Amino acid sequence: MARYPVLFVLFFGLNLVAFAQKNLPDQAVAITITATPIPAFRPDSPAQIRFGSLEFRGGLVLTSTHKSFGGISALRVRPDGEHFLALSDRASWFLWRIVYEYNRPIGIADASAAPVLGGDGKPAPQWDTESIAEDGNTLYVGLERINSIFSFDFDWKSFPANARPVSVPPELKDLPFNQGLEGMVFVPKKYNLAGTLIGFSEKGLTEAGNLKAFLIGGPSPGMFSVKRTDGYDISDAAMLPNGDILILERQYSLQLGVAMRIRRIRLQDIKPGALVDGSTIVETDLHSQIDNMEAMSVHRSRSGETVLTLMSDDNFSPIQRTLLLQFVLKEN
């Protein structure tokens, strides 16, 4: 189902256009998001629900007439599985609630939008906001192009506020333009590397051609790398309940369009100087309902299931879609 086999060449070109400054609301506003359910992850095999280690739970195609909607680059789903924070690469926040029928997402309610505010309390549309990590009531935001990290206060009652710069290693500042921190996770107290902010570059490469990653703060700060294979680049990361880290990856070619892969990395393998690799839990292409998949969050459902929520960045392009996909991780 390669709907746009050649036009996906616009991914990165349009992303640069999307970075241009636009009119953003100067305060939070209610918005309407229309959600069209996705009945099957693979349209040519509608009865199939298992894909690698994932079971498809459901999905939505999201549209809105609000000017700032689109370009989703990072997200967090609250443990209740309903409340949702998304971040666009044009420095806009979105809060909404997922509506379920049984355990399948069918709609979006209570949606609102607001600009990301810089340290001066003013909208920062020049920021290319690409990744977020959560530590209690602190939210970390990774910026590309200027290769920086800011922390915000966040309690799910209002939009993140009070931006503060975070000290980062000089090597992070040297990441290539538009290939900076695409994924971040914060390690909670109960795990090895507790108190560490782990950042993954999109395509900052070591001399050996692997993907640069950073341990910021915590007991053993430094750099490590993630083995790069098959031309995949990192687009987000999230932590599983047992401490393992999932990395969302994408690949693009003129012939095949875009592909998606998720790998699982053991936290215990991560340390300064390490080269880490991980098992693939799913890999798919445009035969499935994917687009430019850029955002991923993990939460534990009330029934104890590990649920992955993924979203795509439409690059504000009429030929791409904003997708919300949910899967359950199956350990066997």
C-alpha positions in Angstrom: 0.0 0.0 0.0 2.7 2.4 -1.0 0.4 5.4 -1.3 3.2 8.0 -1.9 6.2 6.0 -3.1 8.2 8.9 -4.5 6.6 11.9 -2.8 8.1 10.9 0.5 11.3 12.5 -0.7 9.7 15.7 0.7 10.1 14.4 4.3 13.2 16.3 5.0 12.7 19.2 2.7 9.3 19.9 4.1 10.7 19.5 7.6 13.0 22.5 6.9 10.1 24.5 5.6 8.1 23.6 8.7 10.7 25.2 10.9 9.8 28.6 9.5 8.2 30.9 12.1 4.4 31.0 12.1 1.7 32.7 14.0 1.1 30.9 17.3 -1.5 31.5 20.0 -0.1 33.6 22.9 -2.1 31.5 25.4 -3.8 28.1 25.6 -6.8 27.7 23.4 -9.4 24.9 22.9 -9.2 23.1 19.6 -11.1 20.5 17.7 -9.4 17.3 16.6 -11.2 15.0 14.2 -10.3 11.4 14.7 -11.0 8.7 12.0 -10.5 5.1 13.3 -8.0 2.8 11.6 -9.7 -0.6 11.4 -6.6 -2.6 10.6 -2.8 -2.0 10.9 -2.2 -3.9 7.6 -5.1 -3.3 5.2 -4.2 -6.2 3.0 -4.5 -8.5 6.0 -7.3 -7.0 8.1 -7.6 -10.0 10.5 -3.9 -9.8 11.5 -3.3 -8.2 14.8 0.1 -9.6 15.8 3.2 -7.8 14.3 6.5 -9.0 15.8 6.2 -8.7 19.5 3.3 -6.2 19.3 -0.4 -6.7 19.1 -2.3 -3.9 17.3 -4.9 -2.4 19.6 -6.2 0.4 17.3 -5.3 3.6 15.7 -6.6 7.0 14.6 -6.0 9.5 11.7 -6.1 12.9 13.3 -6.9 16.2 11.6 -7.6 19.7 12.8 -8.1 23.1 11.3 -6.1 24.7 14.0 -3.0 26.4 12.5 -0.5 24.9 14.9 -1.7 21.3 14.7 0.7 18.8 13.1 4.4 18.0 13.2 4.1 15.8 16.2 7.6 14.9 17.4 7.2 13.7 21.0 4.5 12.6 23.4 3.6 11.3 26.9 0.6 9.3 27.9 -0.4 9.5 31.5 -0.6 6.2 33.4 -4.4 6.3 33.1 -3.9 5.7 29.4 -6.3 8.6 28.6 -4.6 11.9 29.2 -2.1 12.9 26.6 0.6 15.5 26.0 2.1 16.0 22.6 4.8 18.3 21.3 5.3 19.5 17.8 8.6 20.5 16.2 7.2 24.0 15.7 7.2 24.5 19.5 3.5 23.9 20.2 2.0 21.8 23.1 -1.2 19.8 22.8 -3.2 18.3 25.6 -6.1 16.0 25.0 -8.0 12.9 26.2 -8.2 9.6 24.2 -11.7 8.2 24.0 -11.9 4.4 24.1 -14.5 1.8 23.2 -13.5 -1.1 25.4 -9.7 -0.8 24.9 -9.7 0.5 21.4 -9.1 4.3 20.7 -12.0 5.8 18.9 -11.7 9.5 19.3 -10.2 12.6 20.9 -11.8 14.9 23.4 -11.0 18.0 25.5 -8.2 19.1 23.2 -6.2 22.3 23.7 -3.1 23.9 22.3 -0.5 26.4 23.6 2.9 27.6 22.4 6.1 26.4 24.1 7.3 29.3 26.2 11.0 30.2 26.5 12.8 31.3 29.6 11.4 34.8 29.1 7.8 33.5 29.2 7.3 34.4 25.6 6.5 31.9 22.7 9.6 30.3 21.2 8.5 29.4 17.6 12.2 29.4 16.6 12.8 26.3 18.7 12.8 22.9 16.9 11.4 20.9 19.8 12.0 17.2 19.1 12.0 15.1 22.3 10.7 14.9 25.9 11.5 13.0 29.0 9.6 13.0 32.3 10.9 13.0 35.9 8.0 13.5 38.2 6.9 17.1 37.8 9.8 18.0 35.7 9.7 17.6 31.9 12.8 17.8 29.8 12.6 19.0 26.2 15.4 18.4 23.6 15.9 20.9 20.9 17.5 20.3 17.5 19.5 22.8 15.5 20.7 24.6 18.6 21.3 21.3 20.3 20.1 22.2 23.7 17.9 20.8 26.6 15.4 22.8 28.7 13.5 21.6 31.8 9.9 22.6 32.5 7.5 22.3 35.4 4.6 20.0 34.5 1.8 18.5 36.6 -0.8 17.5 34.0 -3.1 20.3 35.2 -1.8 22.9 32.8 0.8 23.2 30.0 4.6 22.9 30.8 6.0 26.2 32.1 9.1 27.9 33.5 11.7 26.9 31.0 15.2 26.5 32.4 18.4 25.6 30.4 20.0 22.3 31.3 23.8 21.9 31.3 24.8 19.6 28.4 28.2 18.1 27.4 30.1 19.9 24.6 29.8 16.9 22.4 26.1 17.3 22.3 26.4 20.8 21.1 28.5 19.5 18.2 25.8 17.3 16.8 25.0 17.9 13.1 22.4 20.4 12.1 18.9 18.9 12.1 20.2 15.6 13.5 20.2 16.3 17.2 18.3 14.8 20.2 15.4 12.9 18.8 14.8 10.7 21.8 15.2 11.1 25.6 14.4 9.1 28.7 14.9 9.8 32.4 16.0 6.9 34.6 14.0 6.7 37.8 15.5 5.9 41.2 14.8 2.2 41.2 17.0 1.4 38.2 20.7 1.3 37.4 21.8 4.8 36.2 19.1 6.4 38.5 18.9 10.1 38.0 20.4 10.0 34.5 18.9 11.8 31.5 19.7 9.6 28.4 19.6 11.4 25.1 19.7 9.7 21.6 20.8 11.6 18.5 18.9 11.2 15.3 21.9 10.7 13.1 24.9 12.0 14.9 27.5 9.4 13.9 30.7 8.1 15.6 33.7 7.4 13.4 32.6 3.8 13.2 29.2 5.0 11.8 27.1 4.3 14.9 24.6 6.6 16.6 25.8 8.9 19.3 24.0 8.9 22.7 24.6 10.7 25.9 24.4 10.1 29.7 23.6 13.4 31.3 23.9 13.7 35.0 23.5 10.7 37.2 26.2 8.5 38.6 28.3 8.0 35.4 27.9 10.7 32.8 29.5 10.3 29.5 28.8 9.1 25.9 27.9 5.7 24.4 26.6 4.7 21.0 23.8 2.6 19.5 24.7 0.3 16.6 23.3 1.6 13.4 22.0 -1.0 10.9 20.1 -1.0 7.6 20.1 2.8 7.3 17.7 3.4 10.2 17.9 6.6 12.3 16.5 7.2 15.7 13.3 9.2 16.0 12.3 8.6 19.7 12.8 6.5 22.8 10.8 5.3 25.8 11.4 3.2 28.9 9.6 0.0 29.7 8.3 -0.9 33.2 11.3 -3.2 33.7 13.8 -0.5 32.8 14.6 -1.6 29.3 14.6 1.1 26.6 12.7 1.0 23.4 14.1 3.1 20.5 11.8 4.0 17.6 13.6 4.2 14.3 12.8 5.2 10.8 14.3 4.6 7.4 13.6 6.3 4.1 14.3 5.4 0.5 13.0 6.7 -2.8 12.0 3.2 -4.0 10.1 2.0 -0.8 9.2 5.2 1.0 9.4 5.1 4.8 9.8 2.2 7.1 9.6 1.9 10.9 11.5 -0.3 13.4 11.5 -0.6 17.2 14.5 -2.1 19.0 14.7 -3.1 22.7 17.9 -2.2 24.6 18.8 -3.5 28.0 19.5 -0.7 30.5 22.2 -2.7 32.1 24.2 -2.7 28.8 24.4 1.1 28.8 27.5 2.8 30.2 30.1 5.3 29.1 32.0 4.1 26.1 29.6 1.2 25.4 28.3 0.2 22.0 24.8 -1.2 22.5 22.5 -3.1 20.2 19.1 -4.6 20.8 16.5 -7.1 19.5 13.9 -5.9 17.0 10.4 -6.1 18.3 8.7 -4.9 15.2 9.7 -3.7 11.7 7.3 -2.6 9.0 6.8 -0.4 5.9 4.1 1.3 3.9 2.2 -2.0 3.5 1.1 -1.1 7.1 -0.6 2.0 8.4 2.5 4.1 9.1 3.8 7.5 8.1 6.8 9.4 9.4 6.7 7.8 12.8 8.4 10.2 15.3 6.9 9.9 18.7 6.5 7.1 21.2 5.3 6.7 24.8 4.8 3.6 27.1 2.3 3.2 29.9 1.0 0.3 32.0 -2.7 -0.2 31.6 -5.1 -0.9 34.5 -5.1 -4.6 33.5 -1.3 -4.7 33.7 -0.6 -4.6 29.9 2.3 -2.7 28.5 0.9 -0.3 26.0 2.9 1.6 23.3 1.4 4.7 21.8 3.1 6.0 18.6 2.5 9.1 16.6 3.6 10.4 13.2 5.0 13.8 12.2 3.1 14.9 9.0 5.7 17.7 8.4 2.6 20.0 7.8 2.4 18.4 4.4 -0.9 17.6 2.6 0.4 14.2 1.4 1.3 13.0 4.9 -0.9 12.1 7.9 -0.9 12.5 11.7 -1.4 9.0 13.0 -2.0 7.7 16.5 -1.3 4.0 16.9 -1.6 1.8 20.0 0.0 -1.6 20.5 0.3 -4.0 23.4 3.8 -5.5 24.0 3.7 -9.3 24.1 6.6 -10.9 25.9 6.1 -14.3 24.2 
